[in-house]
Amino acid sequence: MKRLIGIALVAVSLAATGCATRAVLVAPPARVEVIGVAPYRGAVWVPGHWVRSYGEFVWIRGRWR
């Protein structure tokens, strides 16, 4: 009886660990952007970056601020 309980506990623990999965998504490498002339004195360039939108990565262009 003890052996049956031990086997059942091992089976349940193995089944429970197999249920949880975790996917790590990494954004694509940054795109190369051409930085033009600043539109006004003191403007700062904010580089572009990737964001997640509906399960996909979308590139947000860099801009002057």
MIVEXLO-597960 format. One record per residue (C-alpha): chain; residue number from 1; x, y, z; residue in one letter. Coordinates in steps of 0.25 Angstrom, whole numbers, padded with zeros to 4 digits. Example, Ala and Ser with C-alpha at 12.3 -4.5 7.8 and 13.67 -1.06 7.14 Angstrom:
// MIVEXLO-597960
chaine,num,east,north,up,residu
A,1,0049,-0018,0031,A
A,2,0055,-0004,0029,S
This chain:
// MIVEXLO-597960
chaine,num,east,north,up,residu
A,1,0000,0000,0000,M
A,2,0011,0010,0003,K
A,3,0018,0007,-0010,R
A,4,0005,0010,-0017,L
A,5,0004,0023,-0010,I
A,6,0018,0026,-0013,G
A,7,0017,0023,-0028,I
A,8,0004,0032,-0028,A
A,9,0011,0044,-0022,L
A,10,0022,0043,-0032,V
A,11,0013,0042,-0043,A
A,12,0005,0054,-0038,V
A,13,0017,0062,-0036,S
A,14,0022,0059,-0050,L
A,15,0009,0062,-0056,A
A,16,0008,0076,-0049,A
A,17,0022,0080,-0053,T
A,18,0019,0077,-0068,G
A,19,0007,0087,-0068,C
A,20,0014,0100,-0066,A
A,21,0022,0105,-0078,T
A,22,0028,0119,-0080,R
A,23,0032,0125,-0093,A
A,24,0043,0136,-0093,V
A,25,0041,0145,-0105,L
A,26,0053,0154,-0109,V
A,27,0051,0166,-0117,A
A,28,0058,0167,-0131,P
A,29,0071,0175,-0131,P
A,30,0070,0190,-0132,A
A,31,0069,0196,-0146,R
A,32,0079,0205,-0152,V
A,33,0073,0219,-0153,E
A,34,0078,0231,-0160,V
A,35,0079,0243,-0150,I
A,36,0077,0256,-0158,G
A,37,0080,0270,-0154,V
A,38,0073,0275,-0141,A
A,39,0060,0283,-0144,P
A,40,0064,0293,-0133,Y
A,41,0075,0296,-0123,R
A,42,0075,0287,-0111,G
A,43,0067,0276,-0118,A
A,44,0070,0262,-0113,V
A,45,0069,0250,-0121,W
A,46,0061,0239,-0115,V
A,47,0065,0225,-0122,P
A,48,0055,0216,-0127,G
A,49,0051,0203,-0120,H
A,50,0042,0191,-0121,W
A,51,0029,0189,-0114,V
A,52,0019,0177,-0113,R
A,53,0006,0179,-0120,S
A,54,-0004,0168,-0121,Y
A,55,0007,0157,-0120,G
A,56,0016,0163,-0130,E
A,57,0028,0173,-0129,F
A,58,0025,0186,-0135,V
A,59,0037,0197,-0138,W
A,60,0034,0211,-0132,I
A,61,0043,0220,-0140,R
A,62,0053,0230,-0133,G
A,63,0049,0244,-0132,R
A,64,0055,0258,-0128,W
A,65,0050,0263,-0115,R
